[in-house]
């Protein structure tokens, strides 16, 4: 079942192979104070050198744009979006078109009481105004009751993947026209999942935990643990264009502690 759901991509050995050796994480930038509770990051493909970020509280309905080193932080408000707990971000095709959208997941549920979760899609722009209208708002429910989740990714075919924050973690899939999520499989990346990302072609899944990361093949028959330089509360990860490097970031647990942007390369 997993293979039939996820192996719908064009086979390409160079893309599909897991990286055999990742470099040691390198400090390449710093988040500014607006992102004290950074919980998601995405690297734009359409506009090279741009990162998108979200906080998980304190700035509801906003996302942020920075350079690759975290510089020039620009907040953007999403009109009418009043989320409870934004935790996941991804890029994907805009619903009904081939343009690129930023997907923001209001999927956090620490107390596991929410009847539904929401994902909004915002079209990428070269120059964002202070407030943007969402391209689409999607509401989902779990088939087996509420879950807390911090990890979301959008597949090349538009399906939305959500990984719960538990051990083992449950992977669900949602379609824009289907309000009930579908259970796919369970994963145990060695810790509680705090974020995830899909490679550009959708054949590899990268899952971040509070301590390390795990890369999976699309059929989950292969997996490789990635040892990371520990950050205070790492909750954001994204592949960089080409998907042979990734960056991860952290929340700020205590005042004065730095919030580094770390880069890891496939060697």
Phi and psi in degrees as GROMACS dihedral restraints (atoms count N, CA, C in turn):
[ dihedral_restraints ]
;  ai    aj    ak    al  type     phi  dphi    fc
    3     4     5     6     1   -59.1    20    10
    4     5     6     7     1   -45.4    20    10
    6     7     8     9     1   -62.3    20    10
    7     8     9    10     1   -41.1    20    10
    9    10    11    12     1   -66.6    20    10
   10    11    12    13     1   -29.3    20    10
   12    13    14    15     1   -80.3    20    10
   13    14    15    16     1   -43.5    20    10
   15    16    17    18     1  -100.2    20    10
   16    17    18    19     1   -19.7    20    10
   18    19    20    21     1   -92.7    20    10
   19    20    21    22     1    47.4    20    10
   21    22    23    24     1  -101.7    20    10
   22    23    24    25     1    14.5    20    10
   24    25    26    27     1   -96.9    20    10
   25    26    27    28     1   160.2    20    10
   27    28    29    30     1   -66.9    20    10
   28    29    30    31     1   128.0    20    10
   30    31    32    33     1   -68.5    20    10
   31    32    33    34     1   131.2    20    10
   33    34    35    36     1  -151.9    20    10
   34    35    36    37     1   108.7    20    10
   36    37    38    39     1   -59.4    20    10
   37    38    39    40     1   -42.8    20    10
   39    40    41    42     1   -61.6    20    10
   40    41    42    43     1   -39.9    20    10
   42    43    44    45     1   -74.8    20    10
   43    44    45    46     1   -43.7    20    10
   45    46    47    48     1   -75.2    20    10
   46    47    48    49     1   -21.1    20    10
   48    49    50    51     1   -68.4    20    10
   49    50    51    52     1   137.9    20    10
   51    52    53    54     1   -70.0    20    10
   52    53    54    55     1   147.3    20    10
   54    55    56    57     1   -66.7    20    10
   55    56    57    58     1   131.3    20    10
   57    58    59    60     1   -80.7    20    10
   58    59    60    61     1   -29.0    20    10
   60    61    62    63     1  -146.4    20    10
   61    62    63    64     1   118.1    20    10
   63    64    65    66     1   -98.4    20    10
   64    65    66    67     1   145.9    20    10
   66    67    68    69     1   -72.5    20    10
   67    68    69    70     1   167.9    20    10
   69    70    71    72     1   -69.0    20    10
   70    71    72    73     1   142.5    20    10
   72    73    74    75     1   -62.7    20    10
   73    74    75    76     1   137.8    20    10
   75    76    77    78     1  -118.1    20    10
   76    77    78    79     1   135.6    20    10
   78    79    80    81     1   -75.1    20    10
   79    80    81    82     1   116.7    20    10
   81    82    83    84     1  -120.7    20    10
   82    83    84    85     1    -3.1    20    10
   84    85    86    87     1  -179.0    20    10
   85    86    87    88     1   180.0    20    10
   87    88    89    90     1  -140.0    20    10
   88    89    90    91     1   139.0    20    10
   90    91    92    93     1   -78.3    20    10
   91    92    93    94     1   145.4    20    10
   93    94    95    96     1   -87.1    20    10
   94    95    96    97     1   172.3    20    10
   96    97    98    99     1   -62.8    20    10
   97    98    99   100     1   -22.3    20    10
   99   100   101   102     1   -63.3    20    10
  100   101   102   103     1   -18.0    20    10
  102   103   104   105     1  -112.1    20    10
  103   104   105   106     1    46.7    20    10
  105   106   107   108     1   -66.6    20    10
  106   107   108   109     1   -24.3    20    10
  108   109   110   111     1  -119.7    20    10
  109   110   111   112     1    45.6    20    10
  111   112   113   114     1   -57.0    20    10
  112   113   114   115     1   124.5    20    10
  114   115   116   117     1  -129.8    20    10
  115   116   117   118     1     3.1    20    10
  117   118   119   120     1  -162.9    20    10
  118   119   120   121     1   145.3    20    10
  120   121   122   123     1  -145.4    20    10
  121   122   123   124     1   144.8    20    10
  123   124   125   126     1  -142.0    20    10
  124   125   126   127     1   138.6    20    10
  126   127   128   129     1   -98.6    20    10
  127   128   129   130     1   122.8    20    10
  129   130   131   132     1   -66.4    20    10
  130   131   132   133     1   141.2    20    10
  132   133   134   135     1   -94.5    20    10
  133   134   135   136     1   -32.4    20    10
  135   136   137   138     1   -74.3    20    10
  136   137   138   139     1   -33.5    20    10
  138   139   140   141     1  -125.0    20    10
  139   140   141   142     1    88.7    20    10
  141   142   143   144     1   -54.7    20    10
  142   143   144   145     1   141.5    20    10
  144   145   146   147     1    88.6    20    10
  145   146   147   148     1     7.0    20    10
  147   148   149   150     1  -113.6    20    10
  148   149   150   151     1   136.2    20    10
  150   151   152   153     1  -115.4    20    10
  151   152   153   154     1   146.6    20    10
  153   154   155   156     1  -112.2    20    10
  154   155   156   157     1   146.9    20    10
  156   157   158   159     1  -140.2    20    10
  157   158   159   160     1   159.0    20    10
  159   160   161   162     1  -135.7    20    10
  160   161   162   163     1   154.6    20    10
  162   163   164   165     1   -96.7    20    10
  163   164   165   166     1   156.6    20    10
  165   166   167   168     1   -93.6    20    10
  166   167   168   169     1    -4.8    20    10
  168   169   170   171     1  -166.4    20    10
  169   170   171   172     1   166.8    20    10
  171   172   173   174     1    87.0    20    10
  172   173   174   175     1   -15.9    20    10
  174   175   176   177     1  -146.1    20    10
  175   176   177   178     1    52.5    20    10
  177   178   179   180     1   -58.4    20    10
  178   179   180   181     1   136.9    20    10
  180   181   182   183     1    82.9    20    10
  181   182   183   184     1     9.5    20    10
  183   184   185   186     1  -117.8    20    10
  184   185   186   187     1   151.1    20    10
  186   187   188   189     1  -127.7    20    10
  187   188   189   190     1   168.8    20    10
  189   190   191   192     1  -129.7    20    10
  190   191   192   193     1   147.3    20    10
  192   193   194   195     1  -115.3    20    10
  193   194   195   196     1   135.1    20    10
  195   196   197   198     1  -139.4    20    10
  196   197   198   199     1   171.9    20    10
  198   199   200   201     1   -78.1    20    10
  199   200   201   202     1   178.0    20    10
  201   202   203   204     1   -66.8    20    10
  202   203   204   205     1   -20.5    20    10
  204   205   206   207     1   -99.6    20    10
  205   206   207   208     1     9.3    20    10
  207   208   209   210     1    87.7    20    10
  208   209   210   211     1     8.1    20    10
  210   211   212   213     1   -83.7    20    10
  211   212   213   214     1   163.0    20    10
  213   214   215   216     1    56.5    20    10
  214   215   216   217     1    53.6    20    10
  216   217   218   219     1   -65.7    20    10
  217   218   219   220     1   124.8    20    10
  219   220   221   222     1  -123.8    20    10
  220   221   222   223     1   116.9    20    10
  222   223   224   225     1   -81.4    20    10
  223   224   225   226     1   145.2    20    10
  225   226   227   228     1  -132.4    20    10
  226   227   228   229     1   127.7    20    10
  228   229   230   231     1   -92.1    20    10
  229   230   231   232     1   140.6    20    10
  231   232   233   234     1   -99.6    20    10
  232   233   234   235     1   115.8    20    10
  234   235   236   237     1   -59.9    20    10
  235   236   237   238     1   130.4    20    10
  237   238   239   240     1    75.4    20    10
  238   239   240   241     1     2.8    20    10
  240   241   242   243     1   -97.5    20    10
  241   242   243   244     1   112.4    20    10
  243   244   245   246     1  -123.0    20    10
  244   245   246   247     1    75.8    20    10
  246   247   248   249     1   -74.4    20    10
  247   248   249   250     1   160.5    20    10
  249   250   251   252     1   -87.5    20    10
  250   251   252   253     1   -41.5    20    10
  252   253   254   255     1  -162.3    20    10
  253   254   255   256     1    90.6    20    10
  255   256   257   258     1   -75.5    20    10
  256   257   258   259     1   125.2    20    10
  258   259   260   261     1  -131.8    20    10
  259   260   261   262     1   -21.5    20    10
  261   262   263   264     1  -126.6    20    10
  262   263   264   265     1   148.6    20    10
  264   265   266   267     1  -139.8    20    10
  265   266   267   268     1   150.6    20    10
  267   268   269   270     1  -161.8    20    10
  268   269   270   271     1   163.3    20    10
  270   271   272   273     1  -107.1    20    10
  271   272   273   274     1   148.1    20    10
  273   274   275   276     1  -168.4    20    10
  274   275   276   277     1   174.0    20    10
  276   277   278   279     1   -65.8    20    10
  277   278   279   280     1   140.3    20    10
  279   280   281   282     1   -64.2    20    10
  280   281   282   283     1   143.5    20    10
  282   283   284   285     1   -55.8    20    10
  283   284   285   286     1   124.5    20    10
  285   286   287   288     1    79.7    20    10
  286   287   288   289     1     8.3    20    10
  288   289   290   291     1  -151.2    20    10
  289   290   291   292     1   175.7    20    10
  291   292   293   294     1  -101.3    20    10
  292   293   294   295     1     2.6    20    10
  294   295   296   297     1   -72.0    20    10
  295   296   297   298     1   162.2    20    10
  297   298   299   300     1   -91.4    20    10
  298   299   300   301     1   133.1    20    10
  300   301   302   303     1  -121.1    20    10
  301   302   303   304     1   149.1    20    10
  303   304   305   306     1   -94.7    20    10
  304   305   306   307     1   121.3    20    10
  306   307   308   309     1  -100.3    20    10
  307   308   309   310     1   129.1    20    10
  309   310   311   312     1  -120.3    20    10
  310   311   312   313     1   125.2    20    10
  312   313   314   315     1  -102.8    20    10
  313   314   315   316     1   115.5    20    10
  315   316   317   318     1   -87.4    20    10
  316   317   318   319     1    77.0    20    10
  318   319   320   321     1  -120.0    20    10
  319   320   321   322     1    -3.7    20    10
  321   322   323   324     1   -71.3    20    10
  322   323   324   325     1   141.7    20    10
  324   325   326   327     1  -159.1    20    10
  325   326   327   328     1    72.3    20    10
  327   328   329   330     1   -56.0    20    10
  328   329   330   331     1   -36.9    20    10
  330   331   332   333     1   -91.8    20    10
  331   332   333   334     1    -2.8    20    10
  333   334   335   336     1    54.1    20    10
  334   335   336   337     1    54.2    20    10
  336   337   338   339     1  -123.3    20    10
  337   338   339   340     1    -7.0    20    10
  339   340   341   342     1   -74.4    20    10
  340   341   342   343     1   137.3    20    10
  342   343   344   345     1   -77.2    20    10
  343   344   345   346     1   -26.4    20    10
  345   346   347   348     1  -152.9    20    10
  346   347   348   349     1   164.0    20    10
  348   349   350   351     1  -122.9    20    10
  349   350   351   352     1   165.6    20    10
  351   352   353   354     1  -134.8    20    10
  352   353   354   355     1   145.2    20    10
  354   355   356   357     1  -128.3    20    10
  355   356   357   358     1   129.7    20    10
  357   358   359   360     1  -112.7    20    10
  358   359   360   361     1   146.2    20    10
  360   361   362   363     1  -113.6    20    10
  361   362   363   364     1   128.9    20    10
  363   364   365   366     1  -122.9    20    10
  364   365   366   367     1   125.6    20    10
  366   367   368   369     1   -67.9    20    10
  367   368   369   370     1   134.9    20    10
  369   370   371   372     1   -66.4    20    10
  370   371   372   373     1   140.4    20    10
  372   373   374   375     1  -133.0    20    10
  373   374   375   376     1   150.6    20    10
  375   376   377   378     1   -64.8    20    10
  376   377   378   379     1   -43.3    20    10
  378   379   380   381     1  -126.5    20    10
  379   380   381   382     1   106.3    20    10
  381   382   383   384     1   -79.9    20    10
  382   383   384   385     1   138.0    20    10
  384   385   386   387     1   -75.6    20    10
  385   386   387   388     1   178.9    20    10
  387   388   389   390     1   -67.6    20    10
  388   389   390   391     1   -29.7    20    10
  390   391   392   393     1  -133.4    20    10
  391   392   393   394     1   136.3    20    10
  393   394   395   396     1  -124.6    20    10
  394   395   396   397     1   153.3    20    10
  396   397   398   399     1   -89.2    20    10
  397   398   399   400     1   134.3    20    10
  399   400   401   402     1   -67.4    20    10
  400   401   402   403     1   144.3    20    10
  402   403   404   405     1   -71.9    20    10
  403   404   405   406     1   -35.8    20    10
  405   406   407   408     1  -162.0    20    10
  406   407   408   409     1   149.8    20    10
  408   409   410   411     1  -120.8    20    10
  409   410   411   412     1   129.4    20    10
  411   412   413   414     1  -120.3    20    10
  412   413   414   415     1   133.3    20    10
  414   415   416   417     1  -114.1    20    10
  415   416   417   418     1   135.8    20    10
  417   418   419   420     1  -132.7    20    10
  418   419   420   421     1   152.7    20    10
  420   421   422   423     1  -125.7    20    10
  421   422   423   424     1   151.1    20    10
  423   424   425   426     1   -82.3    20    10
  424   425   426   427     1   147.8    20    10
  426   427   428   429     1   -75.0    20    10
  427   428   429   430     1   -15.0    20    10
  429   430   431   432     1  -124.1    20    10
  430   431   432   433     1    23.1    20    10
  432   433   434   435     1   100.7    20    10
  433   434   435   436     1   171.3    20    10
  435   436   437   438     1   -63.3    20    10
  436   437   438   439     1   149.6    20    10
  438   439   440   441     1  -137.1    20    10
  439   440   441   442     1   150.1    20    10
  441   442   443   444     1   -87.3    20    10
  442   443   444   445     1   138.1    20    10
  444   445   446   447     1  -148.4    20    10
  445   446   447   448     1   145.6    20    10
  447   448   449   450     1  -128.8    20    10
  448   449   450   451     1     2.4    20    10
  450   451   452   453     1  -122.9    20    10
  451   452   453   454     1   126.5    20    10
  453   454   455   456     1  -145.0    20    10
  454   455   456   457     1   144.4    20    10
  456   457   458   459     1  -148.0    20    10
  457   458   459   460     1   151.4    20    10
  459   460   461   462     1  -111.6    20    10
  460   461   462   463     1   124.9    20    10
  462   463   464   465     1   -75.2    20    10
  463   464   465   466     1   161.4    20    10
  465   466   467   468     1   -58.5    20    10
  466   467   468   469     1   -25.7    20    10
  468   469   470   471     1   -88.5    20    10
  469   470   471   472     1     4.1    20    10
  471   472   473   474     1    96.8    20    10
  472   473   474   475     1    -9.8    20    10
  474   475   476   477     1   -68.2    20    10
  475   476   477   478     1   146.0    20    10
  477   478   479   480     1  -106.8    20    10
  478   479   480   481     1   128.0    20    10
  480   481   482   483     1  -104.8    20    10
  481   482   483   484     1   135.4    20    10
  483   484   485   486     1  -131.0    20    10
  484   485   486   487     1   129.5    20    10
  486   487   488   489     1  -113.4    20    10
  487   488   489   490     1   125.2    20    10
  489   490   491   492     1   -75.2    20    10
  490   491   492   493     1   158.3    20    10
  492   493   494   495     1   -96.7    20    10
  493   494   495   496     1    78.0    20    10
  495   496   497   498     1  -159.1    20    10
  496   497   498   499     1   172.5    20    10
  498   499   500   501     1  -128.4    20    10
  499   500   501   502     1   122.1    20    10
  501   502   503   504     1   -69.4    20    10
  502   503   504   505     1   153.3    20    10
  504   505   506   507     1   -83.0    20    10
  505   506   507   508     1   144.5    20    10
  507   508   509   510     1  -100.0    20    10
  508   509   510   511     1   131.0    20    10
  510   511   512   513     1  -100.5    20    10
  511   512   513   514     1   124.4    20    10
  513   514   515   516     1  -117.1    20    10
  514   515   516   517     1   155.8    20    10
  516   517   518   519     1  -125.7    20    10
  517   518   519   520     1   138.0    20    10
  519   520   521   522     1  -126.7    20    10
  520   521   522   523     1   148.0    20    10
  522   523   524   525     1  -113.8    20    10
  523   524   525   526     1   144.6    20    10
  525   526   527   528     1   -53.5    20    10
  526   527   528   529     1   -29.7    20    10
  528   529   530   531     1  -102.8    20    10
  529   530   531   532     1    12.4    20    10
  531   532   533   534     1  -129.7    20    10
  532   533   534   535     1   107.7    20    10
  534   535   536   537     1   -71.7    20    10
  535   536   537   538     1   -18.5    20    10
  537   538   539   540     1   -98.9    20    10
  538   539   540   541     1   124.6    20    10
  540   541   542   543     1   -67.4    20    10
  541   542   543   544     1   155.5    20    10
  543   544   545   546     1  -115.5    20    10
  544   545   546   547     1   132.3    20    10
  546   547   548   549     1   -72.5    20    10
  547   548   549   550     1   134.1    20    10
  549   550   551   552     1  -108.8    20    10
  550   551   552   553     1   -55.7    20    10
  552   553   554   555     1  -166.9    20    10
  553   554   555   556     1   180.0    20    10
  555   556   557   558     1  -118.0    20    10
  556   557   558   559     1   148.4    20    10
  558   559   560   561     1  -134.0    20    10
  559   560   561   562     1   148.9    20    10
  561   562   563   564     1  -131.5    20    10
  562   563   564   565     1    93.5    20    10
  564   565   566   567     1   -79.7    20    10
  565   566   567   568     1     9.0    20    10
  567   568   569   570     1    99.2    20    10
  568   569   570   571     1     1.5    20    10
  570   571   572   573     1  -174.3    20    10
  571   572   573   574     1  -178.6    20    10
  573   574   575   576     1   -71.8    20    10
  574   575   576   577     1   126.2    20    10
  576   577   578   579     1   -68.8    20    10
  577   578   579   580     1   129.4    20    10
  579   580   581   582     1  -111.8    20    10
  580   581   582   583     1   -13.5    20    10
  582   583   584   585     1  -173.4    20    10
  583   584   585   586     1   164.7    20    10
  585   586   587   588     1  -153.1    20    10
  586   587   588   589     1   164.9    20    10
  588   589   590   591     1  -148.8    20    10
  589   590   591   592     1   149.8    20    10
  591   592   593   594     1  -103.7    20    10
  592   593   594   595     1   143.3    20    10
  594   595   596   597     1   -62.4    20    10
  595   596   597   598     1   162.6    20    10
  597   598   599   600     1   -56.7    20    10
  598   599   600   601     1   -33.3    20    10
  600   601   602   603     1   -95.6    20    10
  601   602   603   604     1    -1.2    20    10
  603   604   605   606     1    81.0    20    10
  604   605   606   607     1    10.1    20    10
  606   607   608   609     1   -94.2    20    10
  607   608   609   610     1    -5.3    20    10
  609   610   611   612     1  -135.5    20    10
  610   611   612   613     1   141.7    20    10
  612   613   614   615     1  -119.5    20    10
  613   614   615   616     1   126.7    20    10
  615   616   617   618     1  -109.7    20    10
  616   617   618   619     1   122.0    20    10
  618   619   620   621     1  -116.0    20    10
  619   620   621   622     1   126.4    20    10
  621   622   623   624     1   -96.9    20    10
  622   623   624   625     1   142.2    20    10
  624   625   626   627     1  -121.8    20    10
  625   626   627   628     1  -178.6    20    10
  627   628   629   630     1   -65.5    20    10
  628   629   630   631     1   -17.9    20    10
  630   631   632   633     1  -119.6    20    10
  631   632   633   634     1   -40.3    20    10
  633   634   635   636     1  -140.5    20    10
  634   635   636   637     1  -162.5    20    10
  636   637   638   639     1  -143.1    20    10
  637   638   639   640     1   162.1    20    10
  639   640   641   642     1  -135.6    20    10
  640   641   642   643     1   133.9    20    10
  642   643   644   645     1  -107.7    20    10
  643   644   645   646     1   132.0    20    10
  645   646   647   648     1  -116.9    20    10
  646   647   648   649     1   147.9    20    10
  648   649   650   651     1   -75.4    20    10
  649   650   651   652     1   162.6    20    10
  651   652   653   654     1   -66.6    20    10
  652   653   654   655     1   -22.2    20    10
  654   655   656   657     1   -96.3    20    10
  655   656   657   658     1     0.0    20    10
  657   658   659   660     1    65.3    20    10
  658   659   660   661     1    14.5    20    10
  660   661   662   663     1   -78.8    20    10
  661   662   663   664     1   -21.4    20    10
  663   664   665   666     1  -120.9    20    10
  664   665   666   667     1   144.9    20    10
  666   667   668   669     1  -153.3    20    10
  667   668   669   670     1   147.6    20    10
  669   670   671   672     1  -138.0    20    10
  670   671   672   673     1   129.4    20    10
  672   673   674   675     1   -78.2    20    10
  673   674   675   676     1   141.3    20    10
  675   676   677   678     1  -119.4    20    10
  676   677   678   679     1   115.4    20    10
  678   679   680   681     1   -77.3    20    10
  679   680   681   682     1   128.1    20    10
  681   682   683   684     1  -114.9    20    10
  682   683   684   685     1   154.3    20    10
  684   685   686   687     1   -72.3    20    10
  685   686   687   688     1   121.3    20    10
  687   688   689   690     1   -65.4    20    10
  688   689   690   691     1   131.9    20    10
  690   691   692   693     1  -111.1    20    10
  691   692   693   694     1   166.1    20    10
  693   694   695   696     1   -61.7    20    10
  694   695   696   697     1   -38.7    20    10
  696   697   698   699     1  -160.7    20    10
  697   698   699   700     1    77.9    20    10
  699   700   701   702     1   -75.9    20    10
  700   701   702   703     1   120.6    20    10
  702   703   704   705     1  -134.6    20    10
  703   704   705   706     1    10.9    20    10
  705   706   707   708     1  -140.1    20    10
  706   707   708   709     1   135.4    20    10
  708   709   710   711     1  -149.1    20    10
  709   710   711   712     1   146.3    20    10
  711   712   713   714     1  -152.1    20    10
  712   713   714   715     1   139.6    20    10
  714   715   716   717     1   -67.5    20    10
  715   716   717   718     1   146.2    20    10
  717   718   719   720     1   -87.9    20    10
  718   719   720   721     1   163.1    20    10
  720   721   722   723     1   -50.2    20    10
  721   722   723   724     1   132.3    20    10
  723   724   725   726     1    96.6    20    10
  724   725   726   727     1   -22.6    20    10
  726   727   728   729     1    62.7    20    10
  727   728   729   730     1    25.9    20    10
  729   730   731   732     1  -110.5    20    10
  730   731   732   733     1     9.1    20    10
  732   733   734   735     1  -144.8    20    10
  733   734   735   736     1   158.0    20    10
  735   736   737   738     1  -146.9    20    10
  736   737   738   739     1   160.9    20    10
  738   739   740   741     1  -123.6    20    10
  739   740   741   742     1   153.9    20    10
  741   742   743   744     1  -138.8    20    10
  742   743   744   745     1   153.5    20    10
  744   745   746   747     1  -135.4    20    10
  745   746   747   748     1   179.2    20    10
  747   748   749   750     1  -137.9    20    10
  748   749   750   751     1   155.2    20    10
  750   751   752   753     1   -74.4    20    10
  751   752   753   754     1   168.8    20    10
  753   754   755   756     1  -102.9    20    10
  754   755   756   757     1   113.1    20    10
  756   757   758   759     1   -78.9    20    10
  757   758   759   760     1   -40.1    20    10
  759   760   761   762     1  -129.1    20    10
  760   761   762   763     1   145.2    20    10
  762   763   764   765     1   -55.9    20    10
  763   764   765   766     1   137.6    20    10
  765   766   767   768     1    92.7    20    10
  766   767   768   769     1   -17.5    20    10
  768   769   770   771     1   -75.6    20    10
  769   770   771   772     1   140.0    20    10
  771   772   773   774     1   -72.7    20    10
  772   773   774   775     1   153.2    20    10
  774   775   776   777     1  -115.9    20    10
  775   776   777   778     1    95.7    20    10
  777   778   779   780     1   -83.6    20    10
  778   779   780   781     1   150.3    20    10
  780   781   782   783     1  -102.3    20    10
  781   782   783   784     1   122.8    20    10
  783   784   785   786     1  -113.0    20    10
  784   785   786   787     1   140.1    20    10
  786   787   788   789     1  -118.1    20    10
  787   788   789   790     1   139.6    20    10
  789   790   791   792     1  -128.9    20    10
  790   791   792   793     1   134.3    20    10
  792   793   794   795     1  -117.1    20    10
  793   794   795   796     1   147.0    20    10
  795   796   797   798     1   -79.5    20    10
  796   797   798   799     1   122.8    20    10
